């Protein structure tokens, strides 16, 4: 079995990191043998109340990223939380 490959990315600025996060899917899946499998992207339109968009924008500004990565991260965290609850 060969060495596992890791993805490493460095950014010169938060704007470059933000652009990368906008373009890339945060859900890279690593197979047990170390290969990277990039999932297919499915675009979704979402209607949200103004107050929720304002809170998402606040969190995005605080983190120095744009709204889309914040939404992805929050969804991933919540889904993991729900999965753990079901497993317990």
C-alpha positions in Angstrom: 0.0 0.0 0.0 1.5 3.4 -1.1 1.7 6.6 0.9 -1.5 8.6 1.3 -1.7 11.8 -0.5 -2.9 14.9 1.3 -4.3 18.1 -0.1 -2.5 21.2 1.2 -3.4 24.7 0.2 -1.9 28.0 1.4 -3.4 31.4 0.7 -1.7 34.8 0.5 -4.9 36.6 1.6 -8.4 36.0 2.9 -9.8 37.1 -0.5 -7.9 34.3 -2.2 -9.1 31.8 0.4 -12.7 33.0 -0.1 -12.4 32.6 -3.9 -11.1 29.1 -3.4 -13.9 28.2 -1.0 -16.5 29.6 -3.4 -15.2 27.4 -6.2 -14.4 24.2 -4.3 -16.7 21.8 -2.6 -15.9 21.4 1.1 -17.0 17.8 1.0 -13.9 16.0 -0.3 -14.2 12.4 0.5 -11.1 10.3 1.1 -11.2 6.6 0.2 -9.6 4.2 2.6 -6.7 3.7 0.2 -5.9 7.5 0.2 -7.4 8.6 -3.2 -9.4 11.7 -3.3 -12.9 11.5 -4.6 -14.6 14.8 -5.5 -18.3 14.6 -5.2 -20.6 15.9 -7.9 -22.0 19.4 -7.2 -25.8 19.9 -7.2 -26.8 23.5 -7.2 -29.8 24.4 -4.9 -31.8 27.7 -4.8 -32.9 28.7 -1.3 -35.4 31.2 -0.2 -34.5 32.6 3.2 -35.9 35.3 5.4 -34.0 38.6 5.5 -33.0 38.2 9.1 -31.4 34.8 8.4 -29.4 36.2 5.5 -28.3 39.1 7.7 -27.1 36.6 10.3 -25.3 34.5 7.7 -23.6 37.6 6.4 -22.6 38.6 9.9 -21.0 35.2 10.5 -19.3 35.3 7.1 -17.8 38.7 7.7 -16.6 37.6 11.1 -14.9 34.6 9.6 -13.5 36.6 6.7 -15.3 34.4 4.1 -18.4 34.8 1.9 -21.9 33.5 2.7 -21.8 30.3 0.7 -19.0 28.6 2.6 -20.7 29.6 5.9 -23.9 27.9 4.7 -22.0 24.8 3.7 -20.1 24.6 7.0 -23.3 25.1 9.1 -25.2 22.4 7.1 -22.3 19.9 7.5 -22.1 20.6 11.2 -25.8 20.2 11.7 -26.0 17.0 9.7 -23.1 15.5 11.6 -24.8 16.4 14.9 -28.0 14.7 13.8 -26.1 11.6 12.6 -24.3 11.4 16.0 -27.7 11.7 17.8 -29.2 8.8 15.8 -26.1 6.7 16.4 -26.3 7.1 20.2 
